[in-house]
Amino acid sequence: MRRDQLKTILYISAALFNSFGCADYLFGSSAHKMLTELDPHAMLLGASHRKAKEGVYRYNICNGLSNQLLYHAASISQAVQQGYLQVEIPDYFILQGMQTTDANVLPSENNSVPFGYAFDQEHFLQTLKQDLGIVGQMVKFTSSSAPKCKGMDALHNANPRVVQKIMDAFQPSKQHMQPLIDAILRKTEGHADNGVCLHHRDGQDWHDHCQRWSHIPDGVYRGNCLSVPGQSFLESVQARGLDKPGRWVYYCGDHEIPTELMTEKSNIGGGGLDTFSSLFSFLKPNKKKSSSSSNYTSNNSSFIPPSFIMTSRQNIIDYNDDDHVIRDTLLQQQKILSHEYGLPDLASARDFWALIDFYVCKALPYFVGNSVSTFSAIQIALRDGHRAYWYNSQSIPLQEMWKVFQVPIVYTYTELSATTGKRLLQTSIESVRQNMPHNRIHILYHGTNDTTFRSWLDTRKVTLHQHNPTWIHAIEEMRLNGDPNASNLFLHSGNYFGTWQRIDIPLFLETEYVLLLDADTIIRKPFTLADFGLNLTYGIAMSSEINFEDTEPSNAGVTLMNIPHLRHTHADFMKFVLRHVKIGKFDHPSPSDQGAYLVFYSESVRFLSQYFNFKPYWAAKDAVYRRSYILHFHGPKPHDYIRFIMGKGCDKTVKFLCSRVIHDSPSLLCQSLSVFAKASMSVDRHAYCSASFQVPSQVMFCQSLFEHLADNPQCS
């Protein structure tokens, strides 16, 4: 045995050869302990899990609907985290919280109604007590006793998942708000399962805000306040699924609906979230059921009108309320505000209408908004990104304070794959569940025979998308025309097809961004959208491959994908791929799908941080390794390294990488194998080793090594 191989063995498994009968590694722990250790952001802190603190936690709210919701949730989360068992909840809902200066709009008797007028107070207090172990008390303030409204500062130290839990506990009041919301939903012209809420910010005040915000001289990226460069608004929303068959749109915005969204099907009367000039037009004689925009025809002869039906709250009030249910309800609410609270009419109650739109949107299955808007950001957060898009793309500014925005993870799999591939995939999925229990996981799945595996995926809450592409035979022809000396992928039909399945991901997933992972990846620690930075790709982002220092996108094993862009370009990309079937390669050093992506999307591909695609063979220091989120066993797999350590050699195509890691970074390899071993053994103590080796002594060596590494993650 060579000296460097012996060195690695000593790093990886001290005294291993004397411990083949070592005790089994134990994985038992309580659910609370697991969530606390593996994903502290997911922990919902009940009273039994914290030391009680005497006194009552006090806070205040301010400004518009979105800010009020956030400040309530963040402040109560702070109370829970600090150990309070009681919290005083401001008994206010500010009806007109729009800031006209830098000063906060605080609640008062002149601008607010009680909390219970807007929200289901009983449900809210009950949820706090049952789920978080804290008792809420509704309180009014005098001007001298009112606590300060901390604003967004309250979010900085709040537990993101607890904030999300509290936000979800807000429900419209059954007496005042829910009847209106239900009536609006009943009178929409489309089926509820196909409804899309489109929250659009394009008024002059928003443009002014974006101008100021984007020019703050602090070096922070703020380039996505309005839209995607080079795309019309119609193109942007169509790429986000609005033109799928049966979709209809509930529009809420700060101005009239853009003419480019109107068709002869769109019975639009105009008016949006902040447009109130015609809100009480129903007090006048009834309008005719027509609209100047319903017969809209573009002067542009090349204009292709959208296929979806558009409506809005104001449109429903003006044109769909034949039985006057909505109008009568609004008149009743106006009477209550005037007589019981001495407040102006609803026309000036901006946040009353914001609340209506907020919960109509929340009830619809799809959402498209502007991520810079707090209203939109909350909608996205409450959906965990599922069926949620933002037409301006890139980052969500709120993510820097509220680290709850997840990036759905997607894999591809075919039952034609080698057995080892399935074991790798199970281990990767298990690592996601260990580190990010709530994160959504998707698989484009080819095959129907392996019912045991499909059942296992169901236990891990993985969403399966049955994938039966028509191009499978063309890809097999491409494999046969490829060069097996360039990549091991060409040696196995199933593995080769599996790598190409990813090109259809945008046809199945409904979200702004996803993170594609190869089966040979392992999540090392949790991450959210915030960890990817602010200036995100409009298309795809990949990291380096062979060398850590490289800054050229080159490895597709971990790819950040912008689903709308890939969906918009999918047909052209597919044609491009199929033109290369006969030659089996692309004009790029990378083989197969990786080369295809890097050539076709060359103008838009971005570099993804190495910490999301960290290779065990990189000659990196431990401190650098500890910053990594995802390990990628690119090239040699765990069993290849083990075989090399046993003196059995590595496959010729990856031998240089095996030699490199043994010589340059044995400690890094040890720690990487330890992370893999823990996840693998959590799935099945023996499956991976049994699938990777045929000789009993080698299987036993592999299993014993994994047991030792799982129990010794620091390789000490």
Protein Blocks (a to p, Z undefined) as FASTA:
>chain_A
ZZklmmmmmmmmghklmmmmgccddfbdcfklmmmmmmmmlpccdfklcccdedjddddd
ehjfklmmmmmmmmmmmmmmnopabdcddfbddfblccfbfbdcdddfklcccfklmpcf
klmmmmmmmmnopacddddddfklpccdebjmlmmmpcfklmmmmmmmpccdfklmmmmm
mmmmmmpcbdfklcccddddfbfklmmmmmmmmmccghpacfklmbcehiafklmmmmno
pmgghiacddddfbdcdfklpcfklccebjafklcklmmmmmpccdddddfklmgccfbl
kbccdfbdcddfklmmmmmmmnommmmmmmmmmmmmmmmnopacfklmmmlmmmmmmmmm
mmpmbdcddfkbmklmmmmmmnnopapacfkgpidfklmmmccbccdddddddfkbcfkl
mmmmmmmmmmmmmmmmmbccddddedjklmmlmmmmmmnopacdddddfklmmmmmmmmm
mcfklpmklmpmklmmmmmmmmmmmmmpgcfbdcdddfkbccfbdcdfklnojmdcfkbc
cddfkbmkbccdfbfkbccddfklmmmmmmmmmmmmmmmmmnopacdfbgcjllmmmmmm
mmmpccddfkloccfkbccdfklmmmpmbdcdehjafklmmmmmnonopafklmmmmmmm
mmmmmmlmmmmmmmmmmmmmmmomklmmmmmpmblklmmmmmmmmmmmmmmmnoZZ
